Amino acid sequence: MILCGVLDIHIDLLVKLGLGVSVAFLTVLLVAESFHIIGADYFRFHPVIIFEIYAIINLMQLAFEYDPRD
């Protein structure tokens, strides 16, 4: 994603694929951290989970609204 931005690459499939992979990675992290909170009662991850939920929603919105012609 950083490389697409730096080199000004506007390939629709590449950008949306990068956003999808980012969302998938954050979702996997969210599930792994929820196992720690629920299973081990380790409540230090709450701020991180709130940030990850925000990041997932933000990346999904970017992927939905992305228009390479703009």
Phi and psi in degrees as a GROMACS rama.xvg file:
@    title "Ramachandran Plot"
@    xaxis  label "Phi"
@    yaxis  label "Psi"
@TYPE xy
-65.039  -40.3469  ILE-2
-64.3501  -38.7077  LEU-3
-63.4796  -38.8049  CYS-4
-71.4381  -41.2786  GLY-5
-68.5849  -42.9446  VAL-6
-87.8552  2.65443  LEU-7
56.1955  49.1506  ASP-8
-91.9557  125.614  ILE-9
-118.051  47.6114  HIS-10
-85.8582  115.562  ILE-11
-56.7398  -47.445  ASP-12
-64.1794  -41.5138  LEU-13
-66.0506  -42.4926  LEU-14
-68.5118  -46.0596  VAL-15
-67.1176  -34.2026  LYS-16
-65.4425  -41.8452  LEU-17
-63.3545  -41.6603  GLY-18
-65.5885  -39.3549  LEU-19
-65.394  -40.8181  GLY-20
-65.6374  -38.7487  VAL-21
-63.1525  -43.3746  SER-22
-65.083  -41.4461  VAL-23
-63.3423  -41.8739  ALA-24
-64.1205  -44.2201  PHE-25
-65.9044  -33.8397  LEU-26
-66.9164  -40.1714  THR-27
-63.3567  -42.7348  VAL-28
-62.3149  -39.803  LEU-29
-62.8928  -42.3828  LEU-30
-65.4898  -42.3551  VAL-31
-64.4376  -40.2995  ALA-32
-70.9493  -32.2342  GLU-33
-68.4765  -29.0724  SER-34
-62.7765  -38.2809  PHE-35
-67.3735  -40.0097  HIS-36
-71.333  -46.2044  ILE-37
-76.5859  -46.8947  ILE-38
-77.7959  -40.6267  GLY-39
-107.967  4.25491  ALA-40
51.8633  45.2643  ASP-41
-103.97  95.1333  TYR-42
-90.3116  12.3901  PHE-43
-76.2666  -14.0777  ARG-44
-86.4974  0.36349  PHE-45
-58.8254  -46.4868  HIS-46
-62.7465  -35.1963  PRO-47
-66.9363  -40.6231  VAL-48
-65.8028  -39.859  ILE-49
-62.602  -42.6234  ILE-50
-64.3081  -40.853  PHE-51
-67.4616  -38.1973  GLU-52
-62.7681  -42.5779  ILE-53
-62.2075  -43.8013  TYR-54
-64.9111  -40.1869  ALA-55
-62.3804  -46.5617  ILE-56
-63.8351  -41.5174  ILE-57
-64.9215  -44.0879  ASN-58
-66.4907  -37.5819  LEU-59
-65.7404  -37.9462  MET-60
-67.0337  -40.2156  GLN-61
-61.6211  -42.8313  LEU-62
-65.1969  -36.8653  ALA-63
-70.2463  -39.5333  PHE-64
-91.4425  -2.06105  GLU-65
-67.1796  128.382  TYR-66
-132.858  110.853  ASP-67
-68.9301  -11.9736  PRO-68
-82.5671  -10.9457  ARG-69
